[in-house]
């Protein structure tokens, strides 16, 4: 079968780099330029270590195998020990004149810049594998791979929960009691949501299909907006008198729905 690698071929090592993108960029996908250093096959000698036009001979000591074997007697019987040839260093050949570009190493360090496509929906700490972009192989071996570690920076507006996004909107207590319309930030821009009269602390408004896309299927998750009813801490005398007057008007009917809700239901609503 063709397409194989020669005897003694060693695959090149992998290279790892890290990039950071914003949550918004993770939602849409992004092409980033990564800069890294890798060991590349010498372009002058094409990795054979010899100056072009000079002969390359088979190593007379190992016969081109690059290895030497020796027999040793032990208490457990005869054992064969294999080691790299001390004449050719394990290459299996002998060069007359070393390449002037790489000093006979066959490889040289080189800085590279590569454009890498980050798919929409990628999560923090996920890696992207770019095949064949790592270090050059030895003795005709294949190149290693490039691994790009993607870090998604935190966004002060959202918390990511899988493909869902979670945010919190503050609603003053009177507005929660009377009902109001509020503008909340989403990945697609600010959006108005309706806060119904009598909204309780911890209630959740779900914006369907406005979360992060699934990195494989592309379908977007949801955006859950948690309503944080803000109770005022400092009141003027006028405000206190108004609240006391309002409190005096409350009846069982005003509080019936909140009291009928069980303790565990309240806890689940606060944590979901």
Secondary structure by P-SEA (a helix, b strand, c coil): ccccccccbbbbbbbbbbbbbcccccccbbbbbbbbbbbbcccccccccccccbbbbcccccccccbbbbbbbccccbbbbbbcccccccccccccccccccccccbbbbbbbbbbbbcccccccbbbbbcccccccccbbbbbbbbbbbbbcccccccccccbbbbbbbbcaaaaaacbbbbbbccccbbbbbbccccccbbbbbbcccccccccccbbbbbbbbbbbcccccccaaaaaaaaaaaaacccccccccccccaaaaaaaacc
